[in-house]
Amino acid sequence: QHARALIMAADGIDVASSSTQDQDDLSTPELVSLLRELLARYEDPAFQAQVAKIQRAGVGDRRSALRPLALEAQAPVLRKYALPPDDSGVERLKHMVQRRIAE
């Protein structure tokens, strides 16, 4: 649901007003495409089955338990958009989305 909210927010961004884009940032259309690809991966039945398995396991800190699974889904998409396929790439993506929403 979080990814879907980000896509909806990014879809409402006026491309012309995104003039504060850093040189290393993705364009707004690229960012929206990346988020759509992530959402598709998160909605994949195999991914959802793995999430459900972790949830059923009763892990105390679900966020920590889900992190490697999420990164496994995110890495190919991050790599496709020339972002590091690791936690630093996820942080850069979050930063780009937050800046676009704030503009």
C-alpha positions as a Markdown table, in Angstrom:
| # | Residue | x | y | z |
|---|---|---|---|---|
| 1 | Gln | 0.0 | 0.0 | 0.0 |
| 2 | His | 2.9 | 2.4 | 0.7 |
| 3 | Ala | 4.3 | 1.9 | -2.8 |
| 4 | Arg | 0.8 | 2.6 | -4.3 |
| 5 | Ala | 0.5 | 5.8 | -2.3 |
| 6 | Leu | 4.0 | 6.9 | -3.5 |
| 7 | Ile | 3.0 | 6.2 | -7.1 |
| 8 | Met | -0.2 | 8.2 | -6.7 |
| 9 | Ala | 1.7 | 11.1 | -5.2 |
| 10 | Ala | 4.3 | 11.0 | -8.0 |
| 11 | Asp | 1.7 | 10.8 | -10.7 |
| 12 | Gly | 0.4 | 14.2 | -9.4 |
| 13 | Ile | 3.8 | 15.9 | -9.8 |
| 14 | Asp | 4.0 | 18.6 | -12.4 |
| 15 | Val | 7.0 | 17.7 | -14.5 |
| 16 | Ala | 7.6 | 21.3 | -15.4 |
| 17 | Ser | 7.8 | 22.3 | -11.7 |
| 18 | Ser | 10.4 | 19.6 | -11.0 |
| 19 | Ser | 13.3 | 22.0 | -11.8 |
| 20 | Thr | 15.2 | 21.3 | -8.6 |
| 21 | Gln | 16.1 | 17.8 | -9.8 |
| 22 | Asp | 19.7 | 16.9 | -8.9 |
| 23 | Gln | 21.9 | 15.7 | -11.6 |
| 24 | Asp | 21.9 | 12.2 | -10.2 |
| 25 | Asp | 18.1 | 12.1 | -9.8 |
| 26 | Leu | 15.7 | 10.3 | -12.1 |
| 27 | Ser | 13.3 | 12.3 | -14.1 |
| 28 | Thr | 9.8 | 12.3 | -12.9 |
| 29 | Pro | 8.5 | 9.9 | -15.6 |
| 30 | Glu | 11.4 | 7.6 | -14.8 |
| 31 | Leu | 10.7 | 7.7 | -11.1 |
| 32 | Val | 7.0 | 6.9 | -11.7 |
| 33 | Ser | 8.0 | 4.0 | -13.9 |
| 34 | Leu | 10.4 | 2.7 | -11.3 |
| 35 | Leu | 7.7 | 2.9 | -8.6 |
| 36 | Arg | 5.2 | 1.1 | -10.8 |
| 37 | Glu | 7.8 | -1.7 | -11.4 |
| 38 | Leu | 8.4 | -2.0 | -7.7 |
| 39 | Leu | 4.7 | -2.2 | -7.0 |
| 40 | Ala | 4.3 | -5.0 | -9.6 |
| 41 | Arg | 7.1 | -6.9 | -7.9 |
| 42 | Tyr | 5.5 | -6.4 | -4.5 |
| 43 | Glu | 2.1 | -7.6 | -5.8 |
| 44 | Asp | 3.6 | -10.8 | -7.4 |
| 45 | Pro | 2.0 | -13.8 | -5.8 |
| 46 | Ala | 5.4 | -15.4 | -5.0 |
| 47 | Phe | 6.5 | -12.3 | -3.2 |
| 48 | Gln | 3.3 | -12.1 | -1.3 |
| 49 | Ala | 3.6 | -15.8 | -0.3 |
| 50 | Gln | 7.1 | -15.1 | 1.1 |
| 51 | Val | 5.8 | -12.1 | 3.0 |
| 52 | Ala | 2.9 | -14.2 | 4.5 |
| 53 | Lys | 5.4 | -16.9 | 5.5 |
| 54 | Ile | 7.5 | -14.4 | 7.4 |
| 55 | Gln | 4.3 | -13.0 | 9.0 |
| 56 | Arg | 3.1 | -16.5 | 10.1 |
| 57 | Ala | 6.5 | -17.2 | 11.6 |
| 58 | Gly | 5.8 | -14.6 | 14.3 |
| 59 | Val | 9.1 | -12.8 | 13.9 |
| 60 | Gly | 9.4 | -10.1 | 16.5 |
| 61 | Asp | 10.7 | -7.4 | 14.3 |
| 62 | Arg | 8.9 | -7.9 | 11.0 |
| 63 | Arg | 10.6 | -4.9 | 9.3 |
| 64 | Ser | 14.0 | -6.4 | 9.8 |
| 65 | Ala | 12.8 | -9.8 | 8.7 |
| 66 | Leu | 11.2 | -8.4 | 5.6 |
| 67 | Arg | 14.2 | -6.2 | 4.6 |
| 68 | Pro | 16.2 | -8.9 | 2.8 |
| 69 | Leu | 13.1 | -10.1 | 0.9 |
| 70 | Ala | 12.2 | -6.5 | -0.1 |
| 71 | Leu | 15.7 | -5.8 | -1.2 |
| 72 | Glu | 15.7 | -9.0 | -3.3 |
| 73 | Ala | 12.7 | -7.7 | -5.1 |
| 74 | Gln | 14.0 | -4.1 | -5.4 |
| 75 | Ala | 17.6 | -4.8 | -6.5 |
| 76 | Pro | 16.9 | -5.6 | -10.2 |
| 77 | Val | 14.7 | -2.5 | -10.5 |
| 78 | Leu | 17.2 | -0.3 | -8.8 |
| 79 | Arg | 19.9 | -1.6 | -11.1 |
| 80 | Lys | 17.8 | -1.0 | -14.2 |
| 81 | Tyr | 17.6 | 2.7 | -13.2 |
| 82 | Ala | 21.3 | 3.0 | -12.4 |
| 83 | Leu | 20.8 | 3.0 | -8.7 |
| 84 | Pro | 22.9 | 0.9 | -6.4 |
| 85 | Pro | 21.1 | -2.4 | -5.8 |
| 86 | Asp | 21.5 | -2.2 | -2.1 |
| 87 | Asp | 20.3 | -0.2 | 0.9 |
| 88 | Ser | 22.0 | 2.9 | -0.4 |
| 89 | Gly | 20.0 | 2.7 | -3.6 |
| 90 | Val | 16.8 | 2.3 | -1.6 |
| 91 | Glu | 17.7 | 5.4 | 0.5 |
| 92 | Arg | 18.5 | 7.4 | -2.7 |
| 93 | Leu | 15.1 | 6.4 | -4.1 |
| 94 | Lys | 13.3 | 7.4 | -0.9 |
| 95 | His | 15.1 | 10.8 | -1.0 |
| 96 | Met | 14.0 | 11.4 | -4.6 |
| 97 | Val | 10.4 | 10.5 | -3.9 |
| 98 | Gln | 10.3 | 12.7 | -0.8 |
| 99 | Arg | 11.8 | 15.7 | -2.7 |
| 100 | Arg | 9.3 | 15.3 | -5.5 |
| 101 | Ile | 6.4 | 15.2 | -3.0 |
| 102 | Ala | 7.7 | 18.3 | -1.3 |
| 103 | Glu | 8.0 | 20.3 | -4.5 |
